[in-house]
Protein backbone atom coordinates (compact mmCIF):
# COMPACT_ATOMS: atom_id res chain seq x y z
CA UNK A 1 0.00 0.00 0.00
CA UNK A 2 1.82 3.07 -1.29
CA UNK A 3 0.95 6.68 -0.52
CA UNK A 4 -0.83 8.39 -3.42
CA UNK A 5 0.31 12.00 -3.57
CA UNK A 6 -2.85 13.65 -4.86
CA UNK A 7 -6.35 12.95 -6.07
CA UNK A 8 -9.75 14.59 -6.36
CA UNK A 9 -12.51 14.22 -3.81
CA UNK A 10 -14.45 12.15 -6.35
CA UNK A 11 -11.48 9.78 -6.74
CA UNK A 12 -11.23 9.45 -2.95
CA UNK A 13 -14.91 8.59 -2.74
CA UNK A 14 -14.43 5.87 -5.35
CA UNK A 15 -11.36 4.53 -3.53
CA UNK A 16 -13.13 4.17 -0.18
CA UNK A 17 -16.42 2.92 -1.61
CA UNK A 18 -15.24 -0.70 -1.42
CA UNK A 19 -15.59 -0.66 2.36
CA UNK A 20 -19.32 0.02 2.00
CA UNK A 21 -19.97 -3.31 0.26
CA UNK A 22 -18.93 -5.67 3.05
CA UNK A 23 -21.42 -8.16 4.46
CA UNK A 24 -20.94 -8.02 8.23
CA UNK A 25 -21.58 -11.13 10.34
CA UNK A 26 -21.14 -10.95 14.10
CA UNK A 27 -20.59 -14.18 16.00
CA UNK A 28 -19.61 -15.41 19.46
CA UNK A 29 -16.41 -17.49 19.00
CA UNK A 30 -16.88 -19.18 22.37
CA UNK A 31 -19.87 -21.26 21.26
CA UNK A 32 -17.71 -23.43 18.95
CA UNK A 33 -19.95 -22.66 15.96
CA UNK A 34 -17.16 -20.62 14.40
CA UNK A 35 -14.15 -22.65 13.33
CA UNK A 36 -11.47 -23.25 10.71
CA UNK A 37 -11.13 -26.37 8.60
CA UNK A 38 -9.23 -27.59 5.54
CA UNK A 39 -11.50 -28.56 2.65
CA UNK A 40 -11.01 -31.49 0.25
CA UNK A 41 -8.90 -29.29 -2.04
CA UNK A 42 -6.54 -28.40 0.80
CA UNK A 43 -7.84 -24.85 1.10
CA UNK A 44 -8.44 -23.08 4.39
CA UNK A 45 -12.11 -22.30 5.09
CA UNK A 46 -13.92 -20.60 7.95
CA UNK A 47 -17.35 -21.69 9.15
CA UNK A 48 -19.83 -19.42 10.93
CA UNK A 49 -22.80 -21.39 12.19
CA UNK A 50 -23.69 -24.86 10.96
CA UNK A 51 -23.13 -24.57 7.21
CA UNK A 52 -21.87 -21.09 6.36
CA UNK A 53 -18.40 -22.00 5.05
CA UNK A 54 -16.38 -19.13 3.61
CA UNK A 55 -13.00 -18.67 2.03
CA UNK A 56 -10.78 -16.06 3.63
CA UNK A 57 -7.79 -13.98 2.65
CA UNK A 58 -4.37 -14.64 4.12
CA UNK A 59 -4.38 -11.21 5.72
CA UNK A 60 -7.73 -11.83 7.45
CA UNK A 61 -6.52 -15.23 8.64
CA UNK A 62 -3.31 -13.80 10.13
CA UNK A 63 -5.09 -10.87 11.78
CA UNK A 64 -7.70 -13.12 13.39
CA UNK A 65 -4.86 -15.15 14.84
CA UNK A 66 -3.39 -11.97 16.27
CA UNK A 67 -6.77 -11.07 17.77
CA UNK A 68 -6.79 -14.34 19.73
CA UNK A 69 -3.16 -14.00 20.80
CA UNK A 70 -1.17 -15.86 18.12
CA UNK A 71 1.77 -13.86 16.70
CA UNK A 72 1.38 -13.06 13.01
CA UNK A 73 4.87 -14.24 12.09
CA UNK A 74 4.16 -17.66 13.65
CA UNK A 75 0.85 -18.00 11.80
CA UNK A 76 2.46 -17.09 8.48
CA UNK A 77 5.29 -19.61 8.87
CA UNK A 78 3.26 -22.54 10.17
CA UNK A 79 1.47 -24.84 7.67
CA UNK A 80 -2.30 -24.29 7.72
CA UNK A 81 -3.07 -27.90 8.62
CA UNK A 82 -0.96 -27.53 11.78
CA UNK A 83 -2.45 -24.15 12.67
CA UNK A 84 -6.12 -25.17 12.48
CA UNK A 85 -6.26 -26.84 15.93
CA UNK A 86 -4.49 -23.86 17.53
CA UNK A 87 -6.77 -21.29 15.89
CA UNK A 88 -9.92 -23.18 16.82
CA UNK A 89 -8.76 -23.70 20.41
CA UNK A 90 -7.97 -20.03 20.99
CA UNK A 91 -11.14 -18.85 19.28
CA UNK A 92 -13.09 -20.68 21.97
CA UNK A 93 -10.78 -20.02 24.91
CA UNK A 94 -9.44 -16.51 24.36
CA UNK A 95 -12.56 -15.01 25.91
CA UNK A 96 -13.68 -12.61 23.18
CA UNK A 97 -17.47 -12.30 23.36
CA UNK A 98 -18.03 -11.01 19.83
CA UNK A 99 -16.10 -10.88 16.58
CA UNK A 100 -17.37 -9.56 13.25
CA UNK A 101 -16.42 -11.11 9.91
CA UNK A 102 -16.55 -8.75 6.93
CA UNK A 103 -17.03 -10.58 3.66
CA UNK A 104 -17.34 -9.93 -0.05
CA UNK A 105 -18.68 -12.55 -2.46
CA UNK A 106 -18.30 -15.31 0.13
CA UNK A 107 -14.71 -14.47 1.11
CA UNK A 108 -13.81 -13.06 4.52
CA UNK A 109 -11.47 -10.12 3.99
CA UNK A 110 -11.47 -8.70 7.49
CA UNK A 111 -12.21 -9.53 11.13
CA UNK A 112 -12.87 -6.90 13.78
CA UNK A 113 -13.56 -7.09 17.50
CA UNK A 114 -17.11 -6.59 18.70
CA UNK A 115 -20.16 -5.64 16.68
CA UNK A 116 -19.64 -1.88 16.50
CA UNK A 117 -20.44 -0.37 13.13
CA UNK A 118 -17.50 1.42 11.49
CA UNK A 119 -17.07 5.11 10.82
CA UNK A 120 -17.37 5.23 7.04
CA UNK A 121 -14.87 7.37 5.16
CA UNK A 122 -17.56 8.72 2.84
CA UNK A 123 -19.33 10.13 5.92
CA UNK A 124 -16.12 11.89 6.90
CA UNK A 125 -15.76 13.36 3.40
CA UNK A 126 -19.38 14.59 3.51
CA UNK A 127 -18.75 16.44 6.76
CA UNK A 128 -15.48 17.99 5.55
CA UNK A 129 -17.27 19.30 2.46
CA UNK A 130 -20.02 20.74 4.66
CA UNK A 131 -17.51 22.57 6.88
CA UNK A 132 -14.88 23.64 4.30
CA UNK A 133 -16.95 23.94 1.12
CA UNK A 134 -16.60 22.17 -2.22
CA UNK A 135 -13.29 23.58 -3.55
CA UNK A 136 -11.21 20.74 -2.10
CA UNK A 137 -8.30 18.51 -3.07
CA UNK A 138 -7.01 15.36 -1.39
CA UNK A 139 -3.34 14.71 -0.57
CA UNK A 140 -1.23 11.83 0.72
CA UNK A 141 -3.72 9.01 0.52
CA UNK A 142 -3.30 5.42 1.68
CA UNK A 143 -6.26 3.18 2.22
CA UNK A 144 -7.34 -0.31 3.15
CA UNK A 145 -9.91 -1.74 5.54
CA UNK A 146 -7.56 -1.59 8.51
CA UNK A 147 -6.15 1.91 7.99
CA UNK A 148 -7.26 4.91 5.97
CA UNK A 149 -5.05 8.01 5.94
CA UNK A 150 -5.65 11.12 3.84
CA UNK A 151 -5.68 14.89 4.04
CA UNK A 152 -8.36 17.12 2.54
CA UNK A 153 -7.19 20.62 1.63
CA UNK A 154 -9.27 23.71 0.94
CA UNK A 155 -8.19 26.06 -1.87
CA UNK A 156 -10.06 28.84 -0.10
CA UNK A 157 -7.54 28.92 2.77
CA UNK A 158 -4.43 30.04 0.83
CA UNK A 159 -2.09 32.15 2.99
CA UNK A 160 1.59 33.24 2.83
CA UNK A 161 4.22 32.01 5.27
CA UNK A 162 7.05 33.97 3.75
CA UNK A 163 7.91 35.30 0.28
CA UNK A 164 7.51 32.47 -2.23
CA UNK A 165 5.82 30.08 0.18
CA UNK A 166 2.04 29.86 0.14
CA UNK A 167 0.18 27.30 2.19
CA UNK A 168 -3.30 25.87 2.14
CA UNK A 169 -4.94 24.15 5.06
CA UNK A 170 -7.49 21.52 5.87
CA UNK A 171 -7.76 18.37 7.91
CA UNK A 172 -5.82 15.13 8.13
CA UNK A 173 -7.84 11.98 8.77
CA UNK A 174 -6.85 8.64 10.24
CA UNK A 175 -9.63 6.07 10.19
CA UNK A 176 -10.03 2.32 10.50
CA UNK A 177 -13.03 0.45 9.12
CA UNK A 178 -12.03 -2.44 11.39
CA UNK A 179 -11.94 -0.05 14.39
CA UNK A 180 -8.35 -1.00 15.23
CA UNK A 181 -7.84 2.57 16.48
CA UNK A 182 -10.05 5.64 17.06
CA UNK A 183 -11.03 7.89 14.19
CA UNK A 184 -8.76 10.94 14.40
CA UNK A 185 -9.14 14.42 12.89
CA UNK A 186 -6.19 16.85 12.97
CA UNK A 187 -5.44 20.26 11.49
CA UNK A 188 -3.31 19.98 8.34
CA UNK A 189 -0.98 22.40 6.53
CA UNK A 190 -0.08 21.96 2.84
CA UNK A 191 2.82 23.94 1.34
CA UNK A 192 1.96 24.62 -2.31
CA UNK A 193 5.46 25.19 -3.69
CA UNK A 194 6.64 21.66 -2.94
CA UNK A 195 3.39 19.88 -1.96
CA UNK A 196 4.73 19.21 1.53
CA UNK A 197 2.31 18.31 4.29
CA UNK A 198 2.38 18.59 8.08
CA UNK A 199 -0.10 17.18 10.58
CA UNK A 200 -0.75 19.04 13.80
CA UNK A 201 0.07 17.26 17.04
CA UNK A 202 -1.72 19.87 19.17
CA UNK A 203 -5.02 20.36 17.39
CA UNK A 204 -6.01 16.70 17.24
CA UNK A 205 -9.46 15.28 17.94
CA UNK A 206 -9.95 11.55 18.64
CA UNK A 207 -13.30 9.85 18.76
CA UNK A 208 -13.75 8.51 22.27
CA UNK A 209 -17.05 6.65 21.76
CA UNK A 210 -16.65 2.89 21.31
CA UNK A 211 -19.88 2.55 19.38
CA UNK A 212 -22.76 4.55 18.07
CA UNK A 213 -25.12 5.22 15.21
CA UNK A 214 -24.16 7.00 12.00
CA UNK A 215 -26.06 10.04 13.25
CA UNK A 216 -23.90 10.13 16.38
CA UNK A 217 -20.75 9.73 14.29
CA UNK A 218 -21.81 12.63 12.06
CA UNK A 219 -22.48 14.86 15.07
CA UNK A 220 -19.01 14.15 16.45
CA UNK A 221 -17.36 14.65 13.05
CA UNK A 222 -19.00 18.04 12.57
CA UNK A 223 -17.63 19.27 15.88
CA UNK A 224 -14.15 17.80 15.33
CA UNK A 225 -13.75 19.11 11.77
CA UNK A 226 -14.99 22.57 12.77
CA UNK A 227 -12.60 22.64 15.74
CA UNK A 228 -9.73 21.65 13.46
CA UNK A 229 -10.68 24.38 11.01
CA UNK A 230 -10.84 26.95 13.80
CA UNK A 231 -7.28 26.05 14.85
CA UNK A 232 -5.73 26.59 11.41
CA UNK A 233 -4.94 30.27 11.92
CA UNK A 234 -2.85 29.27 14.93
CA UNK A 235 -1.02 26.63 12.87
CA UNK A 236 -0.18 29.12 10.09
CA UNK A 237 1.00 31.69 12.62
CA UNK A 238 3.39 29.11 14.02
CA UNK A 239 4.95 28.61 10.60
CA UNK A 240 5.36 32.35 10.17
CA UNK A 241 7.14 32.48 13.54
CA UNK A 242 9.40 29.57 12.55
CA UNK A 243 10.56 31.52 9.50
CA UNK A 244 11.99 34.10 11.91
CA UNK A 245 13.68 31.54 14.20
CA UNK A 246 17.39 31.31 13.27
CA UNK A 247 19.30 28.06 13.78
CA UNK A 248 22.20 28.42 11.31
CA UNK A 249 24.93 29.09 13.89
CA UNK A 250 24.41 25.77 15.70
CA UNK A 251 22.76 23.72 12.97
CA UNK A 252 24.57 20.44 13.66
CA UNK A 253 23.70 20.48 17.36
CA UNK A 254 20.13 21.57 16.64
CA UNK A 255 19.68 18.79 14.10
CA UNK A 256 20.90 15.98 16.34
CA UNK A 257 18.76 17.23 19.22
CA UNK A 258 15.79 17.50 16.89
CA UNK A 259 16.20 13.84 15.84
CA UNK A 260 16.19 12.69 19.45
CA UNK A 261 13.56 14.99 20.97
CA UNK A 262 11.03 14.55 18.16
CA UNK A 263 11.59 10.83 17.75
CA UNK A 264 12.63 10.89 14.09
CA UNK A 265 12.98 7.23 12.98
CA UNK A 266 16.59 6.09 12.53
CA UNK A 267 15.81 4.77 9.05
CA UNK A 268 15.19 8.23 7.66
CA UNK A 269 17.68 10.41 9.53
CA UNK A 270 20.44 10.10 6.93
CA UNK A 271 18.18 11.32 4.12
CA UNK A 272 17.26 14.36 6.20
CA UNK A 273 20.93 15.02 7.05
CA UNK A 274 21.86 14.90 3.37
CA UNK A 275 19.17 17.41 2.43
CA UNK A 276 20.23 19.71 5.27
CA UNK A 277 23.85 19.61 4.07
CA UNK A 278 22.86 20.24 0.46
CA UNK A 279 20.32 22.95 1.27
CA UNK A 280 20.47 26.47 2.65
CA UNK A 281 19.14 26.10 6.18
CA UNK A 282 19.07 29.34 8.13
CA UNK A 283 15.78 29.11 10.00
CA UNK A 284 13.70 26.52 11.78
CA UNK A 285 11.18 26.82 8.95
CA UNK A 286 13.89 25.67 6.50
CA UNK A 287 14.45 22.56 8.60
CA UNK A 288 10.69 22.03 8.89
CA UNK A 289 10.45 22.25 5.08
CA UNK A 290 13.10 19.56 4.63
CA UNK A 291 11.40 17.20 7.07
CA UNK A 292 7.97 17.64 5.49
CA UNK A 293 9.51 17.33 2.01
CA UNK A 294 10.96 13.93 2.95
CA UNK A 295 7.61 12.94 4.51
CA UNK A 296 5.67 13.99 1.42
CA UNK A 297 7.97 13.28 -1.53
CA UNK A 298 10.67 10.71 -0.68
CA UNK A 299 10.08 7.57 -2.75
CA UNK A 300 11.21 5.36 0.12
CA UNK A 301 8.92 7.08 2.60
CA UNK A 302 5.91 7.01 0.27
CA UNK A 303 6.24 3.22 0.21
CA UNK A 304 5.48 3.26 3.95
CA UNK A 305 2.25 5.16 4.79
CA UNK A 306 2.78 4.91 8.55
CA UNK A 307 6.27 6.44 8.27
CA UNK A 308 5.02 9.19 5.96
CA UNK A 309 2.28 10.18 8.38
CA UNK A 310 4.68 9.97 11.33
CA UNK A 311 7.08 12.42 9.69
CA UNK A 312 4.23 14.80 8.90
CA UNK A 313 3.40 14.69 12.60
CA UNK A 314 7.06 15.48 13.35
CA UNK A 315 6.59 18.59 11.22
CA UNK A 316 3.55 19.48 13.30
CA UNK A 317 5.53 18.93 16.51
CA UNK A 318 8.29 21.23 15.26
CA UNK A 319 5.84 24.08 14.69
CA UNK A 320 4.31 23.53 18.14
CA UNK A 321 7.73 23.51 19.87
CA UNK A 322 10.01 25.89 17.93
CA UNK A 323 12.49 26.73 20.69
CA UNK A 324 16.07 25.57 21.22
CA UNK A 325 18.11 26.10 24.38
CA UNK A 326 20.61 28.95 23.86
CA UNK A 327 23.21 27.16 25.98
CA UNK A 328 23.07 23.49 24.86
CA UNK A 329 21.07 23.98 21.62
CA UNK A 330 18.66 21.21 22.57
CA UNK A 331 15.10 21.31 21.29
CA UNK A 332 12.73 22.38 24.06
CA UNK A 333 9.47 20.47 24.21
CA UNK A 334 7.97 22.25 27.23
N, C-alpha and C positions, 0 to 999 in steps of 0.2 A: 504494500500500500504506500504509494509515493504521494508527496504533497503536490497538489495541482496549484500552480501559482495564481491563476485568475480564471474566473468564469462569470457568467451572468446569473442573476437571480433565477431566471427560468431554467438554466442548466443545473443549478443547485437543486431546485425542486425536482427535476427529473432524476438526479443522482440519488436523492434520499427517498424517492417514491417507493423503491423496492422494499423498504422496511414496513410499508403500509399493507403489504400483501401477505404477511405471515398469518398462518392459522395457529392460534395459541391454544395449547392444551395444558391445563394445570392438573397435576397429579400428586398424590401422597406416596413418596417412595418407600415408606415404611410398611405398606400393606402387601408388598411382594407382588403386586400386579404390574409393576414396571420393572423390566429386566432386559438384559442383553442376551443375545444368543447368536450362534453362527449358523447360517442357513445351509442348505444342501450344496450350494455353489461356493461355500467357503467365505461368504460375505457377512460382515457384521450387521446385525439388525437390532432394533430396539422396539420392545413391545410395551404399549400402554393399554392396560385393560386385558381382556381375554384374547382378542384377536386383531388388535390394531398394531400390526407389525410395520415398522418404518425403516427405511435406510437412514443413514446419518452421515454427515461430513466428518472428516478426520478432525477438523478443528472443534466441532461440537462435541465429539467423543472425548477429546483431550480435556476440554474445558469442564465437562461434566465430571471427569475424574478429579480435576483440581477442586471442584466444588465439594466433593466428598472426601477430600484429603489426600488424594494420590498425586504425587508430583508429575507435572506434565512430561518432563524428560523421561521418567520411568515408563509412563504409559506409551510414549512414542517408540521406545526401544524394545518393549516387550511384545512378543507375538500376541495377536488378538485372542487366540484360543486359550492362551495362558492367563490373559487379563480378565476374561469374562467372569470367572468365579470371584475375583477380587472386586470388580466393579459391582457385581450384584450383591455381594456381602455388604459393602460399604454404603450402597444405596439404602439398604434396609436399616443398617446399624449406625449410620452417621448421625441421625437424629433430626435431619431436615424435615419439617412438616409439609412443605409444599415446594415443588419445582415446576416451572413452566417450560414446555417444549414448544419451540417456534418452528413451524414447518412450511415448506413450499413444495407442492406437487408430490407429497408423500415422503419427502426427505427432511429430516430434522437438521436445521442449519445452526441452531442456537438453543442453549438452555439458560434460564435465568432463575434466580432464587425467588420464591414467593409467587404471588399471583398479581402483583401490582402492575397496572397498565403502564406502558412507557410514556415518556414525554416525546411526542413526535416532532421531528425536525421541521416539518412543514408548518406546524403550529408556531414554532419559534420564528420562522421566517415571516409568517403572517403578522405577528406582533411587532417585529422589527420594522416592517413596512408601515404599520399603523403609527409607530412612534416617530420614525425618521423620514417617512415619505417614500416615494417610488423611485427616485433617482439614485439607485443603489448599485454597487458592484460587490462581488464576493472575492476574497483573497485567501490564499493559503488553506486549501481545502484538502482534508483527508477524511475518508468515511468508510465505515463498515458497521455491522450491527453492534459491535462492542464499544466502538469509539468514533464519534463524529467530532471533527474540529474544523472550524471555519470562522472567518471574520467578514462581517458585512459592513461596508464603508459607504458613507453618504457623500455625494459630490457637493451637497449644499453646505458642507462644513469646512471648506477650504480656507486655511489660514497660514500666514507666514511664520516660520521660526526664525530665520535669518535670511539675508539676501541670497536668492537662488534656491532656497529650500521651502517648499510649500507642503503642508500636510493636510490630509483629510482624516476624519475620525469616524468612529462607529462602535461596534461591539464585537467582541470575540466570544465564541460559543464553544463550550465543551459539553458534549451530550453522549449518553449511552442508552441505546434502545434496550439493552439487556440490564440496565440499571446497575452496572458495576460500580458506578460512582455518581455523585449528585450532578444534576444539570447545573452548569456554571455560566454566568454572564459576567463579562469584564469589559471595562472601557478599552478601546483599541485606537492606536495612532498609526497612520499609514503615510509614509514619506513618499511623495509623488516622484521625485527625481530619480530614485533608485528602487522604488516599490518595496522599501523596507517596512517591516511591521514590528510593533511592540505592544505587548499585552500588559495592562496595568496589574500590579500586585497589591495595590491599595483599594481601588474601586472595583471590588469583586463581590459578586452576589451568588451564593450557593443555595440551591433549593434544599430546605431542611425537611420538608414533608416526605415521608416514606411511601405514601400512596395518596391517591386522590382521583377526582374526576377530571376530564379534560377542561371543564369550566374552571375548576380550581387551579389547574396548571396555567391556564390563560391569565387568570387574575394575578398570579404570582409573576408570570413573565412580563406583564404590562408594567408592574411596579419595578422589577429588576432592570428592564431595558430603559425605562425612563430615568431611573436613578443613575445608570451608567451614562446616559446621555447628559444628564445634569452635571456629571463630574468631568466632562471632557475639557471644559475651559481650564480647569485646574491642571489637567494633564498637559495641555499645550503650553501653559505658563511655565510649567516645570522645564520643558524643553527649551524655551526661550531663556530661562535662567541658566541652564546647562551650557548654552552657547557662550555665556559670559564667565564660565568657570574655567580658569586656566589650569592646565596640568603639565605643560610642556617641560618645566624645569626639573621635574622628578618623575618623568613618564614611566621609567622602568620599575621604580618602586610602586607607583600607583597601579600599574598593570598587574604586577604579581599579587598585590593586596586585593585588587578587584577580583582576580581569579578565585582567590580563597574565600573572601567574604561573601561573594555572590554565588558561590557554588558552581562555577563554570565547569562543565564536564572535562575531564582530562583529555578525552579523545578529540576535542575541538580546540584546545588552547593553542596548539602550534599554528593552526590556520589563522587564528586571530592575531597572534604575535607577528606572523609574516605580513599581514595587512597593515598592522601598526607600523612596522619598520618601513614598509614601502610607501606608506601614506604620510600626509602632513597633519599630524595630530597636535593641536595646540590647546584644545578645549575638551571638557568632558563630553560635550555634544559630539565632537569628532570620534571619540572612542565609542560612544553610544551608537553612532552611525555604522561603525565597523562591525560591532556585535550584531546589530539588527540586520546588516547586510549579509553576514554569514548565516544568520538564522533564516533569512528569507530567500537567499539566492545560491548558497553553496550547494553544488550537486550532491555531495556526500550527505549534507544535513537534510536535504529535501527527500532523500531516501528513507529518512527516519522521522516520521511525523511527531513522535513524542519529543525527540531532541529539538526539532525545529520550534515547537511550541515552548519548550523549556527555555531556549535562548531568547525568544521574544519576551518571556517573563523576566529574564535577566535584564533586558532592556528596560522594562517597566520598573524593575527594582532600582536600576541606576538613576532613573529620573526621580524616583521617590526619595533616594538617599544620595544626593550629589556632593556630599562633603568628604574631604580627606583631611586627616590630621596634619597640621603644619609642621609638627616635629618629626613624626615617624612615617608620614605619608600613607598611612593606612586608611582604607575606606571606612567611614563611620556609618554604622547602621542605626544608631539611636540618636 
